[in-house]
Amino acid sequence: MLSTAVVIAVGVKANSGEREVLGFDVGPSEDGAFWSAFLRSLVARGLCGVRLVTSDAHRGLKRAVAEVLVGASWQRCRVHFMRNALSLVPKATQQMVGATIRTVFAQPDAQSARQQWLRVSEGFRHRFARLSELMEEAEGDVLSYAAFPQEHWQKIWSNNPLERVNKEIKRRTNVVGIFPTEGSVIRLVGSVLSEQHDEWQVAKRYFSAGSMAKLERKEEVTEQPQLMAG
């Protein structure tokens, strides 16, 4: 029996703000070559102009994004970062530490968020040195969302918007348990994602026309390199 992961890429169209399923694959999720091949397959099918990729902190994926989606920023999922951060402090202090770090995400703009991040990190240095070091290391990746319109922040700073899709896939695959072939996994997961894709096409826009217009104006000013969260 071989354990593998299903990886899914979901994107937001630059011209309409609508979500769609870009693709998926089955393979070793920690393998950098697998991630690179997956992203290259999306590019070969027409994916271009990616500005941001939101994901868990998989080193292989982060390297693949830099290599294949040149010009795109990477957002480290803040939910998963918080789990990593809280694992470095005693359980009795986790609620306080979590609340303190979350003050960063309540800031109204990028500069304020960065300043608060530094204050919080420095405030933890004496008592929780490892946590402070993690925050220093992860600052740029966790705060990437702040370079985008504020209306987008809650939908791009974590993978939470994809949890409903992930839960449905897990529910359907758990019923089967062990799949006889990789093809059988692809057929089942593909049917779930096809249903979700169709649902998104008739749903409300993920990002409003107004917020997307702000994104386009920012691109004209900053010349930053379609938005993707996966």
C-alpha positions in Angstrom: 0.0 0.0 0.0 1.4 3.4 -1.0 0.3 6.7 0.6 0.1 9.7 -1.7 -1.4 13.1 -1.6 -3.9 14.9 -3.8 -2.8 18.4 -4.6 -5.3 21.0 -6.0 -4.8 24.4 -7.6 -7.6 26.9 -7.4 -7.4 30.3 -9.1 -9.2 33.6 -9.4 -9.6 35.0 -12.9 -8.0 38.5 -13.3 -10.7 39.7 -15.6 -13.7 38.7 -13.6 -12.8 37.8 -10.0 -14.4 34.4 -10.4 -12.9 31.2 -8.8 -12.2 28.1 -10.8 -10.4 24.8 -10.4 -7.1 25.0 -12.3 -6.1 21.4 -12.0 -5.1 18.6 -9.6 -2.7 15.7 -9.4 -1.7 12.8 -7.2 1.8 12.3 -5.9 4.3 12.8 -3.1 3.4 16.3 -1.7 6.8 17.0 -0.2 8.7 16.3 -3.4 10.0 19.4 -5.2 10.2 17.7 -8.6 6.5 16.7 -8.3 5.5 20.3 -7.5 7.5 21.7 -10.3 6.0 19.3 -12.8 2.5 20.1 -11.5 2.9 23.8 -11.9 4.6 23.4 -15.3 1.5 21.4 -16.4 -0.7 24.3 -15.4 1.5 26.7 -17.3 1.4 24.5 -20.4 -2.4 24.6 -20.3 -2.4 28.4 -20.3 -1.9 29.6 -16.7 -0.1 32.9 -16.8 0.3 36.2 -14.9 0.1 34.6 -11.5 0.6 37.2 -8.8 0.2 35.3 -5.6 0.3 31.6 -4.4 -1.1 30.8 -1.0 -0.2 27.5 0.5 1.1 25.6 3.5 4.8 25.8 4.1 6.0 23.0 1.8 9.6 23.8 0.8 9.3 21.9 -2.4 6.2 24.0 -3.4 7.8 27.3 -2.5 10.9 26.5 -4.6 8.7 25.4 -7.5 6.7 28.6 -7.4 9.9 30.6 -7.6 11.2 28.5 -10.5 8.0 28.1 -12.5 5.7 31.1 -11.7 8.4 33.7 -12.0 7.3 37.0 -10.5 4.6 35.6 -8.3 4.6 36.2 -4.5 4.2 33.4 -2.0 1.8 33.7 1.0 2.4 31.3 3.8 -1.0 30.2 5.2 -1.4 32.2 8.4 -3.5 29.4 10.0 -0.8 26.8 9.5 1.8 29.4 10.6 -0.1 29.9 13.9 -0.1 26.2 14.5 3.7 26.1 14.1 4.1 29.2 16.3 1.9 27.9 19.1 3.8 24.6 19.1 6.8 26.5 20.3 5.2 27.8 23.6 3.8 26.0 26.6 0.1 25.1 26.3 -0.8 27.4 29.2 0.4 30.4 27.2 -0.9 29.5 23.8 -4.1 31.5 24.0 -2.3 34.7 25.0 0.4 34.2 22.4 -2.1 33.5 19.6 -4.2 36.6 20.5 -1.0 38.7 20.5 0.1 37.5 17.1 -3.4 38.0 15.7 -3.2 41.7 16.4 -0.9 41.9 13.4 -3.7 40.8 11.1 -6.1 43.5 12.5 -3.8 46.3 11.2 -5.3 48.5 8.5 -2.4 48.6 6.1 0.9 46.9 5.1 3.2 49.3 7.0 1.2 49.0 10.2 1.1 45.2 9.9 4.9 45.0 9.5 5.5 47.4 12.4 3.2 45.4 14.7 4.8 42.1 13.6 8.2 43.5 14.7 6.8 44.7 18.0 5.2 41.3 18.7 8.3 39.4 17.7 10.6 41.6 19.8 8.2 41.3 22.7 8.5 37.5 22.7 12.3 37.4 22.4 13.1 37.2 26.1 10.5 34.6 27.1 10.0 32.7 23.8 13.2 33.0 21.8 12.4 30.2 19.3 9.0 31.8 18.6 10.7 35.2 18.0 13.2 33.5 15.6 10.3 31.9 13.7 8.6 35.2 13.3 11.7 36.9 12.1 12.2 34.1 9.5 8.6 34.0 8.3 7.7 37.7 8.3 7.9 38.3 4.5 6.0 35.1 3.7 3.2 35.5 6.2 2.7 39.2 5.4 2.7 38.9 1.6 -1.1 39.4 1.6 -0.6 43.0 2.6 0.6 44.0 -0.8 -2.9 43.4 -2.2 -6.2 45.2 -1.9 -7.5 45.0 1.7 -10.8 43.6 0.4 -8.8 40.5 -0.6 -6.9 39.9 2.6 -9.2 37.5 4.4 -9.4 35.3 1.3 -5.7 35.2 0.4 -3.9 35.1 3.8 -4.8 31.5 4.4 -6.1 28.3 2.8 -9.3 28.4 4.9 -11.5 29.3 1.8 -10.5 25.9 0.4 -11.4 23.9 3.4 -14.9 23.1 2.3 -13.5 21.6 -0.9 -10.9 19.6 1.0 -13.4 18.3 3.5 -15.7 17.0 0.7 -12.8 15.3 -1.0 -11.7 13.7 2.3 -15.3 12.6 3.0 -15.7 10.9 -0.4 -12.2 9.3 -0.4 -12.6 8.0 3.2 -15.7 6.1 2.1 -13.5 4.1 -0.4 -10.5 3.8 1.9 -7.9 2.1 -0.2 -7.9 2.8 -4.0 -6.8 0.0 -6.4 -5.1 2.4 -8.8 -4.1 6.0 -9.1 -6.6 6.4 -11.9 -9.4 5.5 -9.6 -8.4 8.3 -7.3 -8.2 10.8 -10.1 -11.7 9.8 -11.3 -13.3 10.3 -7.9 -11.5 13.5 -7.0 -12.0 14.8 -10.5 -15.8 14.4 -10.2 -15.8 16.3 -6.9 -13.8 19.1 -8.3 -15.9 19.2 -11.5 -19.0 19.7 -9.4 -17.3 22.4 -7.4 -16.1 24.2 -10.5 -19.6 24.3 -11.9 -21.0 25.6 -8.7 -18.5 28.5 -8.6 -19.4 29.5 -12.2 -22.9 30.4 -11.1 -22.0 31.8 -7.6 -21.2 35.3 -6.6 -17.9 36.6 -7.6 -15.1 35.7 -5.2 -13.6 39.2 -5.6 -15.7 42.2 -6.6 -15.2 44.2 -9.7 -14.2 47.2 -7.6 -11.5 45.3 -5.7 -10.1 43.8 -8.9 -9.9 47.3 -10.4 -7.8 48.3 -7.4 -5.5 45.3 -8.1 -5.1 46.4 -11.7 -4.3 50.0 -10.8 -1.7 48.8 -8.3 -0.1 46.7 -11.0 0.2 49.8 -13.3 1.9 51.7 -10.5 4.2 48.9 -9.2 4.5 46.7 -12.2 4.1 43.7 -10.1 3.5 40.5 -11.8 -4.5 36.6 -12.2 -4.2 35.7 -8.5 -3.9 32.1 -7.4 -4.5 30.5 -4.1 -3.8 26.8 -3.8 
